[in-house]
Amino acid sequence: MPTLPWRLLTRDLLLFAATLGVWRFDAVLRGEPGGLAAGVAVAAGVLAALCGYLVHEWGHLLAALAAGSRVHFPDRVASTFLFFFDTEHNDRGRFVAMSLGGFAASAVAVPLLFLLLPAAALSTWVALSLVVAGVIATLVLELPPFFRVLAGAPLPRGAVYRGNAPQDA
């Protein structure tokens, strides 16, 4: 199995830890009047949604690696994408596995967020609104190519689907 992108894993674990810290600060300030409490609540919600996105992307990556896919990692830690799927060296089965990994990760993470986040908190409303937007984006952007490939179409090209080592995006 190819090596994990340790710099990106470290980045994301630090982001998860920071998110927990901001949520803890939000819990302390919750119900307080003023801009600080609102700002922390919004930050907590945005960070939680970002972590949900990362869980989805790590699901794609781990499934791709488990299926033996060839992937490329960005050179920069601040890259928009976690990895690039090599469409010249992978086949339909690996594409389907990679896709299903992200869908499965989201299928676990989204209900957990709905169950675990405090219902009446501004931070929760921000987080869940962004998560719902992310689910809609997944339905619009990821499901059509998945079903086309599943039905026999060639692997997609562009964005995260590339045939050679990409520049950072």
Order of alpha helices (4+ residues) and beta strands (2+ residues): alpha-alpha-beta-beta-alpha-alpha-alpha-beta
